[in-house]
């Protein structure tokens, strides 16, 4: 996230930051709701979307091949 921001890629820096915020929000709300299935589904969806959105924001698979390697 910091690397993207320093490089001036603000959209690409915002995506992992949003992931962190949503993940912390989910962790904060989970003890109140006790709905593990919903928490798990949200986390899985975010884990699957993060590499796709980062790759898209960096310009496709050729320009962002490091993201695809990091996601494996």
N, C-alpha and C positions, 0 to 999 in steps of 0.2 A: 504494500500500500504506500509506504513512504517512498519507495523507489519510483513508483509511477508518478507521485506528486512532485518529486524533485525533477523528474524528467519532463514535467509539464503536461502529463497525460491525466488530466483531472477527472475525466469520465472513468477511466480505468482505475483511478485511485478511489473513486466514490463507491465502486461496486464491492470491494472487500470491506470497506468501512460500513456500508449498509448491511453486509452480512454479519459483521461483528455486533452492530446495534440490534439487529433482529434476533440474533442468537442470545444476546444478553437479556433482551426483553422476554424471550421465550423461557429462559432459565429463571427469570424473576417471577413470571406468571405461573410457571408449572407447579410450585408448591401450593398455590391457592386452588388451582383447578383440579389437580391430581389426574389429569387426562393424558396419560403417557402416550396413547396411540396418536393423539393429535399433535403432541409435541414431537414425537418421532417422525410423523409424516412431514411436518414443517421443516425439520432439520434435514431429512432426506431430500426434500425438494430443493432446499437451498444448496445443499452439497452438490446436487446434480446440475443446478443452474449456474453456479459460480464459474466453473471453467468455461462453459459455453458463453456466458455474457462477457467474461474477460477476453476470450478469444475474438468475439465479435467486435468489442470496443477497440481492440488493438489492430484490427484490419484484416482479419481472416487467419486461416491456418498457416500460411507461409510467413507472414509477419510476426505471428505470435506462437511459434512452435514450442517455445519454452513453457507456455501455459499448458499445452497438451501433455508435455512430459511431466510437469509438476502435478497434474491432476491424476496421474496413474499411480 
